[in-house]
Amino acid sequence: VESGNVMLSGEVETATDAKGTPNGARVSGVDAKSPARGPQDNGLVAGDVIVSISVAGKVVTILTATDMANALGACPAGTAGTIRYKRRDRTASWIGKLGAQQ
């Protein structure tokens, strides 16, 4: 998935809890050139679970990989936004440019 300046490589899959209930979009990889790439405290790494995307004050809850693709695809390239994600037992945010490539 390549969305604006957030370039995720490989597959993004729906993450589920112990009961099988969808609870986010699990990242399998982040493009080496992406400014969203970790492992710094505010960067995405494989295994992170994206739980929301915020743009212009609107928060979109991410429960599935499709939710994430739809939310990012609706953003024009260069849209400023925030991705909230879970890593192990903590929640963090990445702030940067989102949006589908044109």
PyMOL commands that set and color helices and strands:
alter all, ss='L'
color gray80, all
select helices_A, chain A and resi 65-73
alter helices_A, ss='H'
color red, helices_A
select strands_A, chain A and resi 2-3+6-7+12-16+22-27+49-55+58-61+79-87+90-98
alter strands_A, ss='S'
color yellow, strands_A
deselect
rebuild
show_as cartoon
